[in-house]
Amino acid sequence: MRPDWDNYFIEIAKVVSSRSTCLRRKYGAVIVKDRVIVSTGYNGSPRGIANCVDLGKCKRKELNIPSGERYELCEAVHAEQNAIINGPPDRMKGAVIYIAGFEDDESFANGSPCKLCDRMIRNAQISEVVYLNNDGAIAKLIIHR
């Protein structure tokens, strides 16, 4: 069966997440405008900085820090941030961002953007967020219209 557009781009976000260099969670993001991919991003260390996969350790994981806390200990840039940084600003306005994430045990992670990513998405004038919930169901947030 041919997937609808949301499922199609969520599947691509899942593949993008496989490039993640994070040991805790793997996220992928795809920015789409007029059903054309504008940019992709995955979570991981900035260019030129050693990443957790190569080092074989994660400071936040070692210290058992809960999700959403003590981001200053993490080198990673979020998938949404990387997709926005890598995309042309003029193509962001009115676009849709698709986000998929997985825990280290390969179960679904909640793809709802964190507060910082939410602000970046809004500032990039992206109009809609489509993401996977913990149960693998697609959820949507309308930002700008």
C-alpha positions as CSV (number, residue, x, y, z in Angstrom):
1,M,0.0,0.0,0.0
2,R,1.3,3.4,-0.9
3,P,1.9,5.6,2.2
4,D,0.3,9.0,2.7
5,W,2.7,12.0,2.7
6,D,3.0,12.1,6.6
7,N,3.9,8.5,6.8
8,Y,6.3,8.8,3.8
9,F,8.3,11.6,5.4
10,I,8.2,10.1,8.9
11,E,9.8,6.9,7.4
12,I,12.5,9.1,5.9
13,A,13.0,10.8,9.4
14,K,13.4,7.3,10.9
15,V,16.2,6.5,8.4
16,V,17.9,9.9,9.1
17,S,17.9,9.0,12.8
18,S,20.1,6.0,12.0
19,R,23.0,8.6,11.5
20,S,22.7,9.8,15.1
21,T,25.9,9.7,17.2
22,C,24.0,9.8,20.5
23,L,24.1,6.7,22.8
24,R,20.8,7.6,24.6
25,R,18.4,8.5,21.9
26,K,18.5,8.6,18.1
27,Y,16.4,11.4,16.4
28,G,16.0,12.3,12.8
29,A,14.3,15.4,11.4
30,V,13.2,16.2,7.8
31,I,12.0,19.6,6.7
32,V,9.7,19.5,3.8
33,K,8.1,22.3,1.7
34,D,5.6,21.6,-1.1
35,R,6.3,17.9,-0.7
36,V,10.0,18.4,-1.5
37,I,12.8,17.7,1.1
38,V,14.5,21.0,2.0
39,S,16.8,19.7,4.7
40,T,17.6,16.8,7.1
41,G,19.3,16.6,10.5
42,Y,20.1,14.1,13.2
43,N,21.2,14.5,16.8
44,G,24.9,14.4,17.4
45,S,28.0,16.4,18.2
46,P,28.9,19.5,16.2
47,R,31.3,19.1,13.3
48,G,34.8,18.6,14.6
49,I,33.8,17.6,18.1
50,A,34.2,14.0,19.3
51,N,30.9,12.3,19.5
52,C,29.5,9.7,22.1
53,V,29.4,6.8,19.6
54,D,33.2,7.2,18.8
55,L,34.1,7.9,22.5
56,G,31.9,5.0,23.6
57,K,30.5,7.0,26.5
58,C,27.8,9.5,27.3
59,K,28.3,11.7,30.4
60,R,24.6,12.2,31.0
61,K,24.0,8.4,30.6
62,E,26.9,7.6,33.0
63,L,25.4,10.0,35.6
64,N,21.9,8.6,35.0
65,I,20.5,12.1,34.3
66,P,16.8,12.1,33.3
67,S,15.6,13.2,29.9
68,G,15.3,17.0,29.6
69,E,17.8,17.8,32.3
70,R,21.4,19.1,32.4
71,Y,21.7,19.6,28.7
72,E,24.9,21.6,29.4
73,L,26.7,18.2,29.9
74,C,25.8,17.1,26.4
75,E,27.8,17.9,23.3
76,A,24.9,17.0,20.9
77,V,23.0,19.3,18.7
78,H,19.3,18.2,18.3
79,A,18.0,16.8,15.0
80,E,15.6,19.7,14.6
81,Q,18.4,22.2,15.2
82,N,20.7,20.5,12.6
83,A,17.9,20.4,10.0
84,I,17.2,24.1,10.5
85,I,20.9,25.0,10.5
86,N,21.5,23.0,7.3
87,G,18.5,24.3,5.4
88,P,18.1,27.5,3.3
89,P,16.2,30.1,5.5
90,D,13.9,31.2,2.6
91,R,12.6,27.6,2.2
92,M,11.7,27.2,5.9
93,K,8.7,29.6,5.9
94,G,5.6,27.6,5.7
95,A,7.4,24.2,5.7
96,V,6.7,21.1,7.7
97,I,9.2,19.4,10.0
98,Y,8.9,15.6,10.5
99,I,10.6,14.1,13.6
100,A,11.2,10.5,14.6
101,G,13.1,9.2,17.6
102,F,14.2,6.0,19.2
103,E,15.4,5.0,22.6
104,D,18.7,3.1,23.0
105,D,16.6,-0.1,23.3
106,E,15.1,0.8,19.8
107,S,11.6,1.5,21.2
108,F,10.0,4.8,20.1
109,A,11.0,8.0,21.8
110,N,8.7,10.9,22.0
111,G,9.5,13.2,19.1
112,S,7.7,16.3,20.4
113,P,10.3,19.1,20.2
114,C,11.9,20.4,23.4
115,K,11.4,24.0,24.4
116,L,14.6,25.2,22.7
117,C,13.8,23.4,19.5
118,D,10.2,24.6,19.6
119,R,11.6,28.2,19.7
120,M,13.9,27.5,16.8
121,I,11.1,26.0,14.7
122,R,8.9,29.0,15.4
123,N,11.7,31.4,14.5
124,A,12.4,29.6,11.3
125,Q,8.7,30.1,10.5
126,I,8.0,26.4,10.0
127,S,4.2,26.0,10.0
128,E,3.7,22.5,11.2
129,V,5.5,19.8,13.3
130,V,4.7,16.1,12.6
131,Y,6.3,13.6,15.0
132,L,6.1,10.1,16.4
133,N,4.8,9.6,20.0
134,N,6.2,7.0,22.4
135,D,3.7,4.5,21.0
136,G,4.7,5.1,17.3
137,A,1.5,7.1,16.5
138,I,1.8,10.2,14.4
139,A,1.0,13.5,16.2
140,K,0.8,17.1,14.8
141,L,1.4,20.6,16.0
142,I,0.3,23.6,14.0
143,I,2.7,26.5,14.5
144,H,2.1,29.1,11.9
145,R,-0.7,29.5,9.2
